[in-house]
Amino acid sequence: MPVPSLTTTAAVLSAVDPALPVLIAGPTASGKSALALAIAEAQGGVIVNADASQVYDCWRVISARPSVEEEARAPHLLYGHVVPNTPYSVGHWLREVEDILRGSQRPIIIGGTGLYFAALTQGLADIPATPDAIRAAGNAMSLAELTAALDPKTAARIDLNNPMRVKRGWEVLTATGRSLADWQDATPPPLLPLGACTAIAVEADKDWLNARIIRRFDQMLDQGALDEVARVAPSYDPTLPAHRAIGVPELIAYLEGRHTLKVARENAIIATRRYAKRQRTWLRRNTADWLKYAPG
């Protein structure tokens, strides 16, 4: 039976148990941060980042991290705490969240990176680190080449339109001789089973969300996103996960004279919409038993 959608913040607050951790997953620009802040202010708790771009210290505006003013209204953790050239994976994030779960503050874990939520609530396979040489070889391959080299079991399980997931599958197979799917099937118990928390999936109407994506990117430009990217431009490295944050390659193209600002803006909005589509797909496939929040 489908889980009914809640349409107001008040309705969400009435459905959330103040004694349990909270998960909030949703597409970019869907109002997740505002909902997390409302829960923290009404019931207490620490807001914990589960967005792969918002961990990096070089991005506040372009990654839509909570503002300084918002961070002052409730405790926030795992935002802007990683140097861009430092390796940071879902395993690193999970270990940090494990420490938070052992603490005294009730966590409100919010983000749009589905892999983080899957690892937290379903467990994460203990896969050995990928050697630098294999990672470099994968960086030099095209998406089509990486996909063709995947084992069928992993290829059937992951999003083949997501270059990061495909590359990860190829790296694991190449480095360990064992498929990512096999490693996942040997996964240990999760840190936070769904039964031990309140899990909320933000359902956003496509047209409503697309309009918000446009408004938000224009706000980013008004708030200094271009200056933020310009500060990183001298050390820009497109192979770094931090430097692949949406909006960064597009604004770099403008700064390097390859596009006008109008074209860079349009390309960033298109990239954000595509990302939101992948997030909505993940949510549909993975949050059937979560509470649903439908803003707008």
Helices and strands as residue ranges (DSSP letters): E 5-6, H 9-15, E 22-25, H 32-43, E 46-49, H 68-73, E 76-77, H 90-101, E 107-111, H 114-122, H 132-139, H 143-148, H 152-155, H 163-176, H 180-185, G 194-196, E 198-202, H 206-222, H 225-232, G 233-235, G 241-244, H 248-255, H 261-286, E 291-293
